[in-house]
Amino acid sequence: MCNPCCLSQLACCCGSAACSLCCGCCPKIKQSTGTRFMYALYFMFVTVICVVMMSPTVEQQMQEHIPFYKDMCETLNDGEICKSLVGYSAVYKVCFGMACFFFFFCIFNIRVQTSAGCRAAVHNGFWFFKFIALIACCAGGFFIPNEKTFLEVWRYVGAVGGVLFLLIQLMLLVEFAHRWNQNWTSGVKYNKLWYAALAFVTLLLFTIALAALVFMGYYYTHPEKCFLNKIFLIVNGSLCLVISLLAISPCIQTFQPMSGLLQPGVISLYVMYLTFSAFSSKPIEYVTDEHNVTSKVCVFPFTSGNDKRIATGVGTAILFCCILYSCLTSTTRRSATALRTRYGNSVQESERARCCFCCGDDTDDFDEEEQKTGGGQDVMYDEREGTIYSYSYFHFVFFLGSLYVMMTVTNWFHYDEAQIEKLLDGSWSVFWIKISSCWICLLLYMCTLIAPMLCPRRFEA
């Protein structure tokens, strides 16, 4: 069994065959899903390298444990500690290479409609050669001339791409909320337990959002300081209340019978998370008491170093999850429709309520054609009659994701002293970006409520 499995993996790496695991007990996998998963692995591999490059701790460990490290750096004409291989400039160069890789495939796969062509074969296979090409692109960034000019220009390109990726991420969140409500509502007429599940989850979301509001009001406000925190807590909390009342108002219900409290519950919770993240990213404020003792105010109630490292790790993990979710889900046919702000106002007949509704995709109703891969995992070739998603748009989203990673890991415009250990430390640019994201998210959801009332013909089911 080992030899057929090795042959199938060789065909996957060096040919157009679909990739799969050697374990036969693994569930079936669709070819389109496997392809997107492989590109996500490439993306995460380079992202981890960028995180390592921004860590002084890792840099110190390399100097102490890699034999002949100084000699190697001197051979590369990079000083004794290889300064050009770490820090924000190295991250910019590596992300430039990754962005070029995905942008090339974005252009290469324009107007690919069938998986039978040679361009589709390159997109779905030849993983070893594409991995070599990705490494070459990332390494090539270190040989760009006029480094100072390149970094200055690439910084603004990254800012524009990062903002566009943020917009896609926020639109997907709104689409996720609408889809969740639509899917679970479809099960109410068959089983009343779905109505109970809707009510329970809605109550849970609003409870957590309210608890977060109270938590921030207690720890992130001060009678003498943190004036911005007080303003934004009041504004964001009030806007969450407004969209909740708007979602169940009679005028909205007339044009959107599917509108309920689940969607504003999801949006409110996310807005509270962004608000908390913004407060954590704001530069620390200090207050001096009557005894001339200076102390920090409006900070997260973690004081030990271990707690800080845990918070940084959790923040980095959330960042990875958000990026992967946005990259992988924004390329499905349903999500692409949502990005044009087209949401259905009624339950489709084919809609099936399920707890893990987000795991289903646009390929549920195809005729399954399976192929054994050397006794290993079964692969379902779901693109024999045509592509399931836009290959070009898929790579474009990863291109934007590369720019977003670059800007986030280097702390946006405060890049000179950026470190991955200080990902959650103060920065005004990160603070305003996250506060703006709160308002954009609320505005997008409000538009999905009001738009069908203003243009009813366009949004007819």
C-alpha positions in Angstrom: 0.0 0.0 0.0 3.0 2.3 0.6 4.2 2.2 -2.9 0.9 3.2 -4.6 0.5 6.0 -2.0 4.0 7.3 -2.7 3.3 7.2 -6.5 0.1 9.2 -6.0 1.9 11.8 -3.9 4.6 12.0 -6.6 1.9 12.5 -9.2 0.4 15.3 -7.0 3.7 17.1 -6.5 5.1 16.8 -10.0 1.9 16.4 -12.0 -1.7 17.5 -12.2 -3.2 14.8 -10.0 -5.2 15.8 -7.0 -3.5 15.7 -3.6 -4.8 13.5 -0.8 -3.7 11.9 2.4 -2.4 8.3 2.5 -4.7 7.3 5.3 -7.8 5.5 3.9 -9.9 6.2 7.0 -9.8 10.0 6.3 -13.1 11.4 5.0 -13.5 12.1 1.3 -12.1 15.3 0.0 -13.1 17.4 -3.0 -10.5 18.4 -5.5 -11.4 22.1 -5.3 -11.2 21.9 -1.5 -7.8 20.2 -1.6 -6.4 22.8 -4.0 -7.5 25.7 -1.8 -6.1 23.9 1.3 -2.7 23.5 -0.3 -2.5 27.2 -1.2 -3.5 28.0 2.3 -0.6 25.9 3.6 1.8 27.9 1.4 0.3 31.1 2.7 0.6 30.0 6.3 4.2 28.8 5.8 5.4 32.2 4.6 3.3 34.0 7.3 5.1 32.0 10.0 8.4 32.9 8.5 7.4 36.6 8.6 6.4 36.2 12.3 9.7 34.6 13.1 11.6 37.4 11.3 9.8 40.0 13.5 10.8 38.2 16.8 14.0 39.4 18.5 13.8 36.3 20.7 14.1 34.0 17.7 17.0 36.2 16.3 18.8 35.8 19.6 18.3 32.0 19.7 19.7 31.8 16.1 22.8 33.6 17.1 23.3 31.4 20.1 22.5 28.0 18.7 23.3 28.0 15.0 27.0 27.0 14.5 29.1 29.4 12.5 26.2 31.9 12.4 28.5 34.9 12.4 30.8 33.4 9.7 27.8 32.7 7.5 26.6 36.3 7.9 30.0 37.7 7.0 30.2 35.5 4.0 26.9 36.9 2.8 28.3 40.4 3.4 25.5 41.1 5.9 27.5 42.0 9.0 27.9 39.7 12.0 24.2 39.2 12.8 22.5 39.2 9.4 20.4 42.3 10.0 18.8 42.2 6.6 17.3 38.8 7.3 15.3 40.0 10.2 13.1 43.0 11.0 10.5 44.9 9.1 12.5 45.3 5.9 12.9 41.5 5.6 9.2 41.0 6.1 8.5 43.5 3.4 10.8 41.6 1.0 9.4 38.2 1.8 5.8 39.4 1.5 6.6 41.1 -1.8 7.7 37.7 -3.1 4.6 36.0 -1.9 2.4 38.8 -3.3 4.1 38.5 -6.7 3.6 34.7 -6.6 -0.2 35.0 -6.1 -0.5 38.0 -8.4 1.2 36.1 -11.2 -1.3 33.2 -10.8 -4.2 35.7 -10.6 -3.2 37.0 -14.1 -2.3 33.5 -15.3 -5.8 32.1 -14.4 -8.0 34.9 -15.8 -11.1 33.5 -17.6 -10.4 29.9 -16.8 -13.8 28.2 -17.0 -12.9 24.5 -17.1 -10.6 22.3 -15.2 -9.6 20.4 -18.3 -7.1 23.0 -19.7 -3.4 23.3 -19.1 -3.8 26.5 -16.9 -6.2 24.7 -14.6 -3.8 21.7 -14.4 -1.1 24.1 -13.2 -3.5 25.6 -10.7 -4.6 22.3 -9.3 -1.2 20.4 -9.4 2.6 20.6 -9.7 2.8 21.6 -6.1 6.6 20.9 -5.7 7.4 23.2 -8.6 5.1 25.9 -7.3 6.7 25.6 -3.9 10.1 26.1 -5.4 8.7 29.1 -7.3 7.3 30.6 -4.1 10.7 30.2 -2.3 12.4 31.8 -5.3 10.0 34.8 -5.3 10.5 35.3 -1.6 14.3 35.0 -1.8 14.4 37.3 -4.9 13.0 40.2 -2.8 16.3 40.4 -1.0 18.1 41.3 -4.3 15.9 44.3 -5.2 18.1 47.4 -5.9 17.4 50.8 -4.3 16.1 49.2 -1.1 15.1 52.5 0.6 12.9 53.6 -2.3 11.4 50.1 -2.7 10.4 49.9 1.0 8.9 53.4 0.9 6.7 52.7 -2.2 5.9 49.1 -1.1 4.7 50.4 2.2 1.9 52.4 0.7 1.0 49.7 -1.8 0.7 47.3 1.3 -1.5 49.8 3.1 -3.9 50.1 0.2 -4.0 46.3 -0.3 -4.4 45.7 3.5 -7.4 48.1 3.7 -9.0 46.3 0.7 -8.5 43.0 2.4 -10.1 44.4 5.6 -13.1 45.5 3.6 -13.5 42.0 2.1 -13.2 40.5 5.6 -15.9 42.8 7.0 -18.2 42.1 4.1 -17.7 38.4 4.6 -18.7 38.8 8.3 -22.0 40.4 7.2 -22.5 37.6 4.7 -21.8 35.0 7.4 -24.4 36.5 9.7 -27.1 36.6 7.0 -26.2 33.0 5.9 -26.3 31.7 9.5 -29.8 33.2 10.1 -31.1 31.9 6.7 -29.8 28.4 7.2 -31.1 27.9 10.7 -34.4 29.6 9.9 -34.9 27.1 7.0 -35.1 24.3 9.6 -37.8 25.9 11.7 -40.7 24.6 9.6 -39.4 21.0 9.9 -38.3 21.0 13.5 -39.1 23.6 16.2 -35.8 22.9 17.9 -34.1 25.1 15.4 -36.2 28.0 16.6 -35.0 27.2 20.2 -31.4 27.1 18.9 -31.8 30.4 17.2 -33.2 32.0 20.3 -30.4 30.5 22.5 -27.5 31.5 20.3 -29.0 35.0 19.8 -29.3 35.5 23.6 -25.8 34.1 24.1 -24.3 36.5 21.5 -25.9 39.6 23.0 -25.0 38.5 26.5 -21.3 38.2 25.6 -21.4 41.5 23.8 -23.0 43.2 26.8 -20.5 41.6 29.1 -17.7 42.8 26.9 -19.1 46.3 27.0 -19.3 46.3 30.8 -15.8 44.8 31.1 -14.3 47.6 28.9 -16.3 50.2 30.8 -14.7 49.0 34.0 -11.1 48.4 33.0 -10.6 50.8 30.0 -12.1 54.0 31.4 -10.8 56.4 34.1 -12.3 59.6 35.6 -9.3 61.7 34.6 -7.9 59.9 31.5 -9.0 57.7 28.5 -11.5 60.2 27.1 -11.4 58.5 23.7 -12.3 55.2 25.2 -15.4 56.7 26.8 -16.5 58.3 23.6 -16.1 55.2 21.5 -17.7 52.9 24.0 -20.8 55.1 24.0 -20.8 55.5 20.2 -20.2 51.8 19.4 -22.6 50.5 22.0 -25.3 52.9 20.8 -24.8 51.9 17.1 -25.1 48.2 18.1 -28.4 49.0 19.8 -29.6 51.0 16.7 -28.9 48.1 14.2 -30.6 45.6 16.5 -33.8 47.7 16.7 -33.6 48.5 13.0 -33.3 44.7 12.1 -36.7 43.9 13.8 -38.5 47.2 12.8 -41.7 46.8 10.7 -40.3 48.8 7.8 -37.4 46.4 7.4 -39.5 43.3 8.1 -41.7 44.2 5.2 -38.9 44.0 2.7 -36.8 41.4 4.5 -38.9 38.9 6.4 -35.7 36.9 7.1 -34.2 39.7 9.2 -33.9 39.0 12.9 -31.8 39.5 15.9 -29.2 36.8 15.1 -27.4 39.0 12.5 -27.1 42.1 14.7 -26.0 39.8 17.6 -23.1 38.5 15.4 -22.2 42.1 14.3 -22.4 43.5 17.8 -20.1 40.8 19.3 -17.6 41.4 16.5 -17.7 45.2 17.0 -17.1 44.7 20.7 -14.1 42.5 19.9 -12.7 45.2 17.5 -13.3 47.9 20.2 -11.5 45.8 22.8 -8.7 45.2 20.3 -8.5 48.9 19.5 -8.3 49.8 23.2 -5.5 47.2 23.7 -3.6 48.7 20.8 -3.8 52.3 22.0 -0.6 53.8 23.5 -0.7 53.4 27.3 -1.9 56.4 29.3 -0.5 57.3 32.8 -1.9 59.1 35.8 -0.1 60.7 38.8 -1.8 60.6 42.2 -1.4 63.0 45.1 1.7 61.1 46.3 3.4 61.7 42.9 3.2 58.0 42.1 2.7 57.3 38.4 0.6 54.3 37.3 -0.8 52.9 34.1 -4.5 53.3 33.5 -7.0 51.8 31.0 -4.9 48.6 30.4 -5.7 45.0 30.3 -5.7 43.5 33.8 -2.7 41.2 33.0 0.5 42.2 34.7 2.8 39.2 34.6 5.1 38.4 31.6 3.4 35.0 31.1 0.0 36.6 30.8 1.3 39.0 28.2 2.8 36.2 26.2 -0.5 34.3 26.3 -2.4 37.4 25.2 0.1 37.9 22.3 -0.2 34.3 21.3 -4.0 34.4 21.3 -4.0 37.6 19.3 -1.7 36.1 16.7 -3.9 33.0 16.5 -7.0 35.1 15.9 -5.1 37.0 13.2 -4.2 33.7 11.4 -7.8 32.4 11.7 -9.3 35.6 10.3 -6.9 35.7 7.4 -7.5 32.1 6.4 -11.3 32.3 6.8 -11.3 35.4 4.6 -9.0 33.9 2.0 -10.8 30.6 1.7 -14.5 31.5 2.1 -14.4 34.7 -0.1 -13.8 32.6 -3.2 -17.0 30.5 -3.1 -19.8 31.3 -5.4 -22.1 32.2 -2.5 -19.6 34.6 -0.9 -18.7 36.2 -4.2 -22.4 37.0 -4.6 -22.4 38.5 -1.1 -19.5 40.7 -1.9 -21.9 42.4 -4.4 -24.3 43.0 -1.5 -27.0 40.6 -2.9 -28.7 38.8 -0.1 -31.7 36.6 -0.5 -34.9 37.6 1.3 -36.4 34.2 1.4 -35.4 30.6 2.3 -34.3 28.6 -0.7 -36.1 25.3 -1.2 -32.7 23.4 -1.3 -31.5 25.0 1.9 -30.8 22.4 4.6 -30.4 23.5 8.2 -27.3 22.2 9.9 -25.1 23.1 12.9 -21.9 23.4 10.8 -23.5 25.2 7.9 -20.3 27.0 7.0 -18.6 23.7 6.2 -20.9 23.2 3.2 -20.1 24.9 0.0 -21.4 25.3 -3.5 -20.6 21.8 -4.6 -23.1 19.8 -2.5 -25.3 18.9 -5.4 -22.8 17.6 -8.0 -22.6 14.0 -9.2 -19.8 12.5 -7.1 -17.0 10.9 -9.1 -14.5 9.2 -6.8 -11.1 7.9 -7.4 -9.0 5.8 -5.0 -5.6 7.3 -4.5 -3.5 4.2 -3.9 -5.6 2.9 -1.0 -5.6 6.3 0.7 -8.1 9.1 0.9 -10.9 9.3 -1.6 -10.9 12.3 -3.9 -14.1 13.6 -5.5 -13.4 15.4 -8.8 -16.1 18.1 -8.5 -14.9 20.3 -11.3 -15.3 18.0 -14.3 -18.1 20.0 -15.8 -16.6 23.4 -14.9 -14.8 25.3 -12.2 -16.5 25.7 -8.8 -14.9 29.0 -8.0 -12.9 31.7 -9.8 -9.3 30.8 -9.9 -8.2 34.3 -10.7 -10.2 35.9 -7.9 -9.0 33.2 -5.5 -5.4 34.2 -6.0 -6.3 37.9 -5.9 -7.7 37.5 -2.4 -4.5 35.8 -1.3 -2.5 38.6 -3.0 -4.4 41.1 -0.8 -4.0 38.8 2.2 -0.2 38.9 1.7 -0.3 42.7 1.9 -2.5 42.5 5.0 -0.1 40.1 6.7 2.8 42.4 5.9 1.2 45.5 7.3 -0.2 43.7 10.4 3.0 41.9 11.4 5.0 45.2 11.0 2.5 47.2 13.0 1.3 49.1 10.0 3.0 52.5 9.9 4.8 52.1 13.2 7.3 49.6 11.6 10.7 50.9 12.8 10.5 49.3 16.3 7.9 46.7 15.5 8.3 43.2 17.2 5.9 40.3 17.1 6.1 40.1 20.9 4.6 43.6 21.0 1.8 42.8 18.6 -0.8 44.0 21.1 1.2 47.0 22.3 0.2 50.6 21.7 0.1 52.2 18.2 -2.2 55.0 17.1 -2.3 53.8 13.5 -3.6 50.3 14.6 -6.0 51.9 17.0 -7.7 54.1 14.3 -7.7 51.3 11.8 -9.6 49.0 14.2 -12.0 51.8 15.3 -12.7 52.6 11.6 -13.3 48.8 11.0 -16.0 48.9 13.7 -17.9 51.7 11.9 -17.4 50.2 8.4 -18.8 46.9 9.6 -21.8 48.6 11.2 -22.3 50.6 8.0 -22.2 47.6 5.8 -24.7 45.7 7.8 -27.0 48.8 7.9 -26.7 49.0 4.1 -27.9 45.4 3.7 -31.0 46.3 5.8 -31.8 49.5 4.0 -30.8 48.7 0.4 -33.8 46.3 -0.3 -36.2 49.0 0.9 -34.6 51.6 -1.4 -34.1 49.3 -4.4 -36.7 46.5 -4.0 -36.5 45.2 -7.6 -32.8 44.6 -7.4 -33.1 42.5 -4.2 -36.2 40.4 -5.1 -35.7 36.8 -4.2 
